[in-house]
Amino acid sequence: MPRDMSVGNERERTARRQEAVPHAPTGGREVVRRPRAPRRTFWKTRALRLVPPGERGPAAPAAADAPPPGGAGRALGAPCWLSLVTRDIRAAEEFYGRVLGWCHVPLLGSAGRARSLVLKGGEPVGTISETAGDLGGYASWMPYFLVHDVDTAVARLRERGATVAVGPLTTGAGRVAVVAGPEDAVFGVRQKAPDLRWSVGRAPTARLELHTRDIFAAALFYGGVLGWAGDPETSCDVEYVDDRIAVLDGRRRVAALRGGTAPGSGGRHRWHTSFRVADVDAAAAAALDRGGRVVTPPYGPPSRREAVLCDREGIPFTVVAT
């Protein structure tokens, strides 16, 4: 093609593009306003989408007889239960009963392994089980997360280098497995919530937080395994706010990922649970009286007072004012 014809065609294309763009008078001359690329309103890396506050839009209205968001643990990836493994279940029941006001209902367990259901004011807290082994630094209040298929989740966990400690196995409450993820943080996966009334954010379980070196790497790991930020109708959403990543079931915050080590864990990175009490100072005093330990003394105003405690076996937890 001759050069002058090529230049002419380019000029025609430029003129057509300028005619399609609105002009505005500025200082007696026309300035072409070129369209800008759309702004990205969320942080995204690989398959995980972090939505900033206010960008999710209003939640769909719930049916009149539907449980509150997170109440039934129906969103995939939402925490759905808590469990504690201890060497002396009777001593643990006595400690938590005196310190947090819990009551315990014996459950059927495997031979030689006692188990109990923990309740506070009729609301489920979780289960306590007895073991003959020494869990050492792995001992903690362990969260379970709801997944569509435990076997598929375990396969994904193994692909990502996690250690499968228990299962998958079938129990009366469905398929379950227990794993150690990044930095040996222990958690479980379940196909069915043991009790539909249980939820983080409602009494007696106030908060569930993962303390980790890298919140974004942790979000990619857990999001890929648990299905966070998947189908908005069935999965948990995630957002980055206040230097931490929040996991949301509808409008309810059900977990958070934050930097640093877990309080009372000896510098480890772990899942950490906070429980509600009527009197934080009384709970701290009772923990000392019953052979526990106060890691962080009570602090804060009465309505937001909290403290970090350890039970008789050194398992840490936080108490917050009701």
Disulfide bonds with the S-S distance in Angstrom:
none
